[in-house]
Amino acid sequence: MKKILSIVFLLYIFLFVYGSVFGIGERTISIGGSSTWKNIETRAGIIEAGDVRPYPVLLLSSSANYSPGVSSSNGYLAAAGVHGNFSALAESSLDMSVSFDERESGLFRDTAGMYRVRSPFGSQRVDRSMARSGSGAALFGRSDGNVTIEVQSRNALFASGKRIGDFSIEFWLYPYSMENGEKIFSWASSIPVNKNTLMQRIQCIASRNRINWSFVNFFADPGFGMPDNSAFINLELAGNAPIVPKTWSHHLIRFDSVTGMVEYLVNGKSEAITYATKTRRENSEVFTPVTGNNGSFLLGESYTGLMDELKIHNGCIGRSSVQKYYSGRMETAPIDLGDDASSVVRLDITGGRTGVNRNSVINEFRENGKFRFSDDTEINFFIRYSNNPWLLTSKSWDVFTPGSDIKNIQGRFVQIAADFYSSADGETSPYLEKINIIYLPGEPPLPPRNVIAVAVDGGVQLRWRHSPDSNTEGYLVYYSSVRGELFGEDAASGRSPIDVGMNNSALIDGLQNGTLYYFKVAGYNRIEGSSAKYHAGEFSAEVTARPLRQ
């Protein structure tokens, strides 16, 4: 028994010493996890989500998407639609954006700020496991559970009495049954015409497992408002493809005021086209929308199912956001390692991928290694460094693999970047949980020991024992005839400090006999890429000597 205890004790001592030797000096700076993401300086198409891991993670936004290398001031892109000559999706074109991501249905809001969302007590929501995008979706199925959206800004596209140009309306649907007559989306207002008042209406209604759109008293003659001019045309469009119950589908209707085209698309594919013209064909006089008074939208009036990501754009968008995720990028602010000679050893990173598959949440976790998954979800990592934080932007990025040793990254400031890519089908996003920067602080070598000064005629002979630090690259000898200054100029060997290389002795000659001189020695190492010639450590103990004629 004693022998076993002795072996265990010796093993413990060995592991303690081994760990101490090989882990000595390493320090860690954490980003993410419990340390939060406050050090993230820029992010495009990236959000924080608190329902993936115990602490918030970074993942792709499912509503404002970004693609590295593509010029976009706002980072909002989308999948290609049928007609490429129309405007791309842009946050600047958003007139309404209701994501239903709020934690309670009563808190639903238009993040574009143009409309007021009212949801009664009976309305409900589902969480991220059922939502198409973000952290929630609206659930409809009760007669008192519909959602009303009212104009609250004169700048809103559907404000009273406006002549509308291009517009687009889009949303995601997850119907439970698609019964005939289900009213999914509608707009209603009243419009004065020749001392009369007409009902104005836009409706999206289910019929035979398809979606029908109708526009009543909405598209008006170009001369509308002039005396004796009150002509409207009414339009109807019906989708060809059946809508599959309990499956998410994307619906987009758009209007081009130049040609008069009104087009309905499902999942990015054109289902129906008509023209708001007298002939119902292109190249004819275009009727454009005029909004009535006190109009409002009604969602889920007699619909059973889910709705997500309702958006209205003040443009005829040529790309519809059919994919859930695209790509994005984040960059940290410059991270201070404390000293010019600091060097990064490695970066330990945790993260994974997340998504929803058949109403179940995917959450695959990974620690270090390449962040590429079986469905092509991927994160690529980059690092750059400098001794001046303002010069980081001029430095090139180096690719690194999390958990692998990093060489030749030396400097006081580092910056980390990551490019996020969704799965091939856009349904899964990678996520980043935590970054640990493991580095060696740039500590200069310890001073040499046992410095001895011996006076000679016109000089002083110095000797010392080498510094115990293996990173010592030379020694500097400081001298002066005034205590505390150490920047003398008398010696024939040169001004203080004198670089004597890796020698452990030096003759400082050309000094004045009879004058008392003070000496200190410091070890140094050099910093790659630094403007400083030396990185000197602490001084040795001070020694004195007075040169004398022998």
C-alpha positions in Angstrom: 0.0 0.0 0.0 2.8 2.4 0.9 4.5 1.6 -2.4 1.4 2.5 -4.3 1.0 5.7 -2.4 4.6 6.6 -3.2 4.1 6.0 -6.9 1.0 8.1 -6.9 2.8 10.9 -5.1 5.7 10.8 -7.5 3.4 10.8 -10.5 1.6 13.9 -9.0 4.9 15.7 -8.6 5.9 14.8 -12.1 2.7 16.1 -13.6 2.8 19.2 -11.5 6.3 20.0 -12.6 5.7 19.1 -16.2 2.6 21.3 -16.4 4.5 24.1 -14.7 7.4 24.0 -17.1 5.4 23.8 -20.3 2.6 26.1 -19.4 4.7 28.7 -17.8 4.1 32.3 -18.8 1.0 31.6 -21.0 -1.9 34.0 -20.6 -5.4 34.0 -22.0 -7.8 36.7 -23.2 -11.4 35.5 -23.8 -13.9 36.9 -26.2 -17.5 35.7 -26.1 -18.9 33.2 -23.5 -19.2 34.8 -20.1 -16.9 37.5 -21.3 -19.6 38.7 -23.8 -19.0 40.0 -27.3 -18.3 43.6 -26.4 -14.9 43.4 -28.2 -16.6 42.9 -31.6 -15.9 46.1 -33.6 -17.8 45.3 -36.8 -20.3 42.7 -37.8 -22.2 42.3 -41.1 -25.1 39.8 -41.3 -24.2 38.6 -37.8 -26.4 38.7 -34.7 -26.2 37.5 -31.1 -28.6 34.7 -30.1 -29.2 33.6 -26.5 -31.1 30.4 -27.0 -28.3 28.2 -28.6 -25.8 27.8 -25.7 -25.7 28.9 -22.1 -24.2 32.2 -23.2 -25.0 34.3 -26.3 -23.4 33.1 -29.5 -22.7 34.8 -32.8 -24.6 33.4 -35.8 -25.9 34.5 -39.2 -28.9 36.9 -39.2 -31.9 35.3 -40.9 -33.4 38.7 -41.8 -30.5 41.0 -42.8 -28.1 39.0 -44.9 -24.6 39.7 -46.0 -22.1 38.2 -48.5 -18.4 38.8 -48.1 -16.9 40.5 -51.2 -20.2 41.9 -52.4 -20.6 45.7 -52.4 -23.5 46.6 -50.0 -23.6 49.5 -47.7 -26.2 47.9 -45.5 -25.3 44.2 -45.8 -28.8 43.1 -46.8 -28.8 40.7 -49.7 -31.0 37.8 -50.8 -31.4 34.9 -53.2 -31.8 35.6 -56.9 -35.4 36.0 -58.1 -36.9 35.6 -61.5 -36.1 39.0 -62.9 -32.6 40.2 -62.3 -33.1 43.8 -63.6 -35.1 44.9 -60.6 -33.7 46.4 -57.3 -32.0 44.1 -54.9 -33.4 43.9 -51.3 -32.0 46.7 -49.2 -32.7 47.8 -45.7 -33.0 51.4 -47.0 -36.0 50.2 -49.0 -37.8 48.7 -46.0 -41.1 50.3 -45.3 -42.3 47.6 -42.8 -40.4 44.8 -41.1 -42.3 42.6 -38.5 -40.2 39.6 -37.5 -42.4 38.3 -34.6 -39.2 37.7 -32.7 -40.3 39.4 -29.5 -40.7 37.2 -26.5 -44.5 38.0 -26.2 -47.1 38.5 -28.8 -48.2 41.7 -27.3 -44.7 43.1 -28.0 -44.8 42.6 -31.7 -43.4 45.7 -33.5 -42.4 47.1 -36.8 -38.6 47.6 -36.6 -38.8 50.0 -39.5 -40.8 52.3 -37.2 -43.5 53.3 -39.8 -46.4 51.2 -38.4 -47.9 50.3 -35.0 -48.6 46.6 -34.4 -51.6 45.6 -32.3 -52.0 42.0 -31.1 -54.9 41.2 -28.8 -54.7 39.0 -25.7 -55.7 35.9 -27.7 -52.9 36.1 -30.2 -49.9 33.7 -29.7 -46.4 33.1 -30.9 -44.0 30.1 -31.2 -40.4 30.0 -30.3 -37.3 29.4 -32.5 -37.9 25.7 -32.9 -40.9 26.4 -35.0 -40.1 29.8 -36.5 -38.8 30.1 -40.0 -36.3 32.9 -39.1 -35.1 34.5 -35.9 -36.4 33.6 -32.5 -40.2 33.5 -33.1 -43.2 33.5 -35.4 -46.8 34.5 -35.1 -49.4 31.7 -34.5 -52.9 32.1 -35.8 -56.0 29.9 -35.2 -58.4 31.8 -33.0 -61.1 34.2 -34.2 -59.8 36.9 -31.7 -56.1 36.1 -32.4 -55.5 38.2 -35.5 -52.9 41.0 -35.6 -53.7 44.6 -36.8 -51.1 46.9 -38.2 -51.8 50.6 -38.4 -49.9 53.5 -40.0 -48.1 55.7 -37.5 -45.9 57.8 -39.8 -46.7 60.1 -42.7 -43.6 58.7 -44.4 -45.1 55.2 -44.5 -45.8 53.8 -47.9 -49.5 53.1 -47.0 -50.1 56.5 -45.3 -53.4 58.1 -46.2 -53.7 59.7 -49.7 -50.4 58.7 -51.1 -49.6 57.9 -54.7 -47.5 54.8 -54.5 -44.8 53.9 -57.1 -43.0 50.5 -56.9 -43.8 48.3 -53.9 -43.3 44.7 -52.8 -44.9 42.6 -50.0 -43.4 39.4 -48.7 -43.8 36.9 -45.9 -43.4 33.3 -44.9 -46.3 31.0 -44.3 -46.7 27.7 -42.5 -50.4 26.7 -42.9 -51.8 23.8 -40.9 -54.5 22.9 -43.5 -55.1 25.6 -46.1 -58.9 25.5 -46.1 -60.8 27.4 -48.7 -61.6 31.0 -47.7 -58.8 31.4 -45.1 -57.9 35.1 -45.0 -54.2 35.4 -44.5 -53.4 39.0 -45.2 -55.5 42.0 -46.0 -55.4 45.8 -46.3 -58.6 47.9 -46.0 -59.2 51.6 -46.2 -61.8 54.0 -47.6 -61.1 56.4 -50.5 -63.2 59.4 -51.4 -64.3 59.6 -55.1 -66.6 62.3 -56.4 -68.3 63.0 -53.1 -68.7 59.2 -52.6 -66.6 56.8 -50.5 -65.3 53.6 -51.9 -63.9 50.6 -50.0 -60.4 49.9 -50.9 -59.0 46.4 -50.4 -56.0 44.1 -50.9 -56.6 40.5 -49.9 -54.6 37.3 -49.8 -57.0 34.3 -49.5 -56.6 30.5 -49.7 -58.4 28.7 -52.4 -58.0 25.1 -53.4 -54.6 24.9 -51.6 -53.4 27.9 -53.5 -53.1 31.6 -52.8 -55.3 34.2 -54.5 -54.5 37.9 -54.5 -57.0 40.6 -55.2 -56.7 44.4 -55.5 -60.0 46.4 -55.4 -60.1 50.1 -56.0 -56.3 50.3 -55.4 -54.8 50.9 -58.8 -56.0 54.3 -60.1 -55.8 56.1 -63.4 -52.8 58.5 -63.7 -55.2 61.4 -63.7 -56.9 60.3 -60.5 -57.9 63.4 -58.4 -58.6 65.5 -61.3 -62.3 66.6 -61.8 -64.5 63.8 -63.2 -61.6 61.3 -63.1 -62.1 58.4 -60.8 -61.1 55.3 -62.8 -59.8 52.2 -61.1 -58.9 48.8 -62.3 -59.3 45.7 -60.2 -56.8 42.9 -60.4 -56.7 39.2 -59.4 -53.7 36.8 -59.4 -53.8 33.1 -58.4 -50.8 30.8 -57.8 -50.4 27.7 -59.9 -48.5 25.5 -57.4 -50.3 24.1 -54.4 -49.2 25.2 -51.0 -48.1 22.2 -48.9 -49.6 22.2 -45.4 -47.1 22.1 -42.4 -44.3 23.4 -44.7 -42.7 26.8 -44.8 -43.2 28.7 -48.1 -42.1 32.2 -49.1 -44.7 34.6 -50.8 -43.8 37.7 -52.6 -46.0 40.1 -54.6 -44.5 43.1 -56.3 -45.4 46.0 -58.6 -43.3 47.8 -61.2 -44.7 51.3 -61.8 -42.8 51.6 -65.1 -44.3 48.7 -66.9 -47.4 48.2 -64.7 -46.3 44.6 -64.0 -47.9 42.9 -60.9 -46.2 39.6 -60.2 -46.7 36.9 -57.6 -43.8 34.6 -56.6 -43.7 31.5 -54.4 -40.3 30.4 -53.1 -38.7 32.7 -55.6 -40.5 31.2 -58.6 -43.0 33.2 -60.7 -46.6 32.0 -60.2 -48.7 34.7 -61.9 -48.2 37.9 -63.8 -50.7 40.6 -64.8 -50.5 44.3 -65.7 -52.1 47.3 -64.0 -52.9 48.8 -67.4 -56.0 49.4 -69.4 -55.2 46.6 -71.8 -53.8 44.3 -69.0 -50.6 44.1 -71.1 -47.3 45.8 -71.2 -46.7 49.0 -73.2 -50.0 50.6 -72.1 -50.9 53.4 -69.8 -50.0 52.4 -66.2 -52.5 52.7 -63.3 -50.6 53.2 -60.0 -51.8 52.7 -56.4 -53.4 55.5 -54.4 -54.0 54.8 -50.7 -57.3 55.7 -49.0 -57.8 57.1 -45.5 -57.3 55.4 -42.2 -56.1 52.1 -43.7 -54.8 49.2 -41.8 -53.5 45.7 -42.3 -55.1 42.6 -40.8 -53.1 39.4 -40.4 -54.6 35.9 -39.8 -58.2 37.0 -39.8 -59.4 33.4 -40.5 -56.2 31.6 -41.0 -54.8 28.6 -39.1 -51.0 28.4 -39.1 -47.8 30.4 -38.7 -46.5 33.6 -40.3 -43.0 35.0 -40.1 -40.9 37.8 -41.5 -43.5 40.1 -42.9 -41.9 42.9 -44.9 -43.0 45.7 -47.2 -40.5 47.4 -49.5 -40.9 50.7 -51.4 -39.4 49.1 -54.5 -40.0 46.4 -56.9 -37.5 44.0 -55.6 -35.8 41.5 -58.0 -34.5 39.2 -55.3 -36.6 37.5 -52.7 -35.2 36.3 -49.4 -36.1 32.7 -49.9 -33.0 31.4 -48.2 -33.0 31.6 -44.4 -29.2 32.2 -44.0 -26.5 33.4 -46.3 -23.1 34.6 -45.1 -21.6 37.2 -42.8 -18.5 38.5 -41.2 -17.3 39.8 -37.8 -14.1 41.5 -36.8 -12.9 42.2 -33.3 -11.5 45.5 -32.2 -7.7 45.6 -31.7 -6.8 43.4 -28.7 -4.0 44.7 -26.5 -1.6 41.9 -25.4 0.3 44.4 -23.3 3.8 44.5 -24.9 5.4 44.7 -28.3 7.2 41.4 -27.9 4.0 39.4 -27.0 3.4 36.4 -29.3 0.3 34.4 -29.9 0.6 30.7 -29.2 -2.8 29.5 -30.5 -6.5 30.3 -30.5 -8.9 27.9 -28.8 -12.4 28.3 -30.3 -15.8 26.7 -29.5 -18.9 26.9 -31.7 -20.9 24.7 -34.0 -23.9 24.8 -36.3 -27.6 25.4 -35.7 -30.9 25.2 -37.6 -34.3 23.7 -37.6 -35.1 20.4 -39.3 -38.7 19.2 -39.3 -39.5 21.3 -36.3 -36.5 20.0 -34.3 -33.6 22.2 -33.5 -30.1 21.2 -34.8 -27.3 22.1 -32.4 -24.0 20.5 -33.3 -21.1 21.5 -31.0 -17.4 21.7 -31.9 -14.2 22.6 -30.2 -11.2 23.6 -32.3 -10.2 22.1 -35.6 -11.7 23.2 -38.9 -15.2 24.6 -38.5 -16.7 22.9 -41.6 -19.7 20.6 -41.3 -21.3 17.9 -43.4 -23.9 20.3 -45.0 -21.2 22.8 -46.0 -21.9 25.1 -43.1 -18.5 26.8 -42.4 -16.5 29.4 -40.5 -13.1 30.6 -41.6 -10.8 32.4 -39.2 -8.2 35.1 -39.7 -5.7 37.1 -37.6 -3.5 40.1 -38.1 -1.1 41.9 -35.8 0.8 45.1 -35.3 2.5 47.1 -32.6 0.4 50.1 -33.5 -3.4 49.6 -33.4 -3.9 52.3 -36.1 -1.8 50.4 -38.6 -3.8 47.2 -38.3 -6.0 48.0 -41.3 -2.9 48.1 -43.5 -1.9 44.6 -42.5 -2.9 41.5 -44.4 -4.9 38.7 -42.7 -3.4 35.3 -42.0 -5.6 32.2 -42.0 -5.4 30.0 -38.9 -7.0 26.8 -37.6 -8.4 26.9 -34.1 -6.4 24.8 -31.6 -3.3 24.6 -33.8 0.0 26.2 -32.9 0.6 29.6 -34.4 4.0 30.9 -35.3 5.4 34.3 -36.2 2.5 36.3 -34.8 4.4 38.8 -32.6 3.2 42.3 -31.6 1.3 44.2 -29.0 -2.1 44.3 -30.8 -3.9 41.5 -32.7 -7.3 41.5 -34.4 -9.5 38.4 -35.1 -12.0 38.0 -38.0 -14.4 35.2 -39.0 -16.3 34.6 -42.2 -19.6 32.7 -41.6 -21.2 30.6 -44.4 -24.5 28.9 -44.3 -25.3 25.4 -45.5 -25.7 24.8 -49.2 -29.5 25.0 -48.8 -29.4 28.1 -46.6 -31.2 26.4 -43.7 -28.3 26.0 -41.2 -26.1 28.7 -39.7 -22.7 28.2 -38.0 -22.3 29.8 -34.6 -19.4 31.0 -32.6 -19.5 30.5 -28.8 -16.1 31.6 -27.5 -12.6 32.6 -28.5 -9.6 32.1 -26.2 -6.4 33.9 -27.3 -3.5 32.0 -25.7 -0.3 34.2 -25.8 3.1 34.7 -24.2 3.4 38.2 -22.8 6.4 40.1 -24.2 8.5 40.1 -21.1 12.1 41.1 -21.6 14.9 38.9 -20.1 15.8 38.9 -16.4 18.9 40.9 -15.5 22.4 39.3 -15.3 23.6 38.3 -11.9 26.7 38.9 -9.8 27.9 42.0 -11.6 31.5 43.0 -10.6 33.3 46.2 -11.4 37.1 46.4 -11.2 38.9 49.8 -11.7 41.8 50.0 -14.2 43.8 52.9 -15.5 41.3 55.1 -17.5 38.5 52.6 -17.3 36.5 49.9 -15.5 36.4 46.2 -16.2 32.9 44.6 -15.7 32.0 41.0 -15.4 28.7 39.2 -14.7 26.9 35.9 -14.9 24.5 35.4 -17.8 20.8 36.0 -17.4 18.8 32.9 -16.6 16.4 33.6 -19.5 17.0 31.7 -22.7 15.5 34.5 -24.8 18.3 36.8 -23.9 20.0 38.1 -27.1 22.6 40.5 -25.6 23.4 42.9 -22.9 23.4 46.7 -22.5 25.9 48.4 -20.1 24.6 51.7 -18.6 27.0 54.1 -17.0 27.3 57.6 -15.6 29.3 59.7 -13.3 26.1 61.0 -11.7 24.0 58.6 -9.5 20.6 57.8 -11.0 21.2 59.1 -14.5 23.0 56.2 -16.2 23.4 58.0 -19.6 27.0 59.0 -19.6 29.0 60.1 -22.6 32.7 59.9 -21.4 33.7 56.4 -22.5 35.7 55.8 -25.6 33.5 52.7 -26.0 30.5 55.0 -26.7 27.5 56.7 -25.1 25.5 54.8 -22.5 24.0 52.3 -23.0 26.7 50.2 -24.8 25.7 47.1 -26.6 28.2 44.3 -25.7 26.3 41.5 -27.4 26.2 38.1 -25.6 29.5 38.7 -23.8 29.5 38.5 -20.0 32.3 41.0 -19.6 33.2 44.4 -21.0 36.0 47.0 -20.6 34.5 50.5 -20.5 37.6 52.6 -21.3 38.3 56.3 -21.9 37.0 57.3 -18.5 38.4 60.0 -16.2 40.7 58.8 -13.5 39.7 59.8 -10.1 36.0 60.0 -11.0 33.5 57.6 -9.4 31.3 55.9 -12.0 28.0 54.0 -11.6 27.2 50.9 -13.7 24.1 48.7 -14.3 23.6 45.9 -16.9 20.4 44.8 -18.5 19.6 41.9 -20.8 17.7 42.5 -24.0 15.9 40.8 -26.9 14.8 42.1 -30.2 11.3 42.5 -31.4 10.5 41.5 -35.0 9.0 44.3 -37.0 9.3 46.8 -34.1 10.7 50.3 -34.6 12.6 49.9 -31.3 16.2 48.6 -31.5 16.1 46.7 -28.2 13.6 45.4 -25.8 15.6 45.8 -22.6 14.7 44.2 -19.3 15.3 45.2 -15.7 18.6 46.5 -14.5 21.1 44.5 -12.5 22.2 45.6 -9.1 24.2 48.8 -9.3 28.0 48.6 -9.0 30.6 51.4 -8.7 34.3 51.9 -9.5 36.8 54.8 -9.7 39.4 54.5 -12.4 43.0 55.1 -11.1 46.4 55.4 -12.6 48.2 52.2 -11.7 
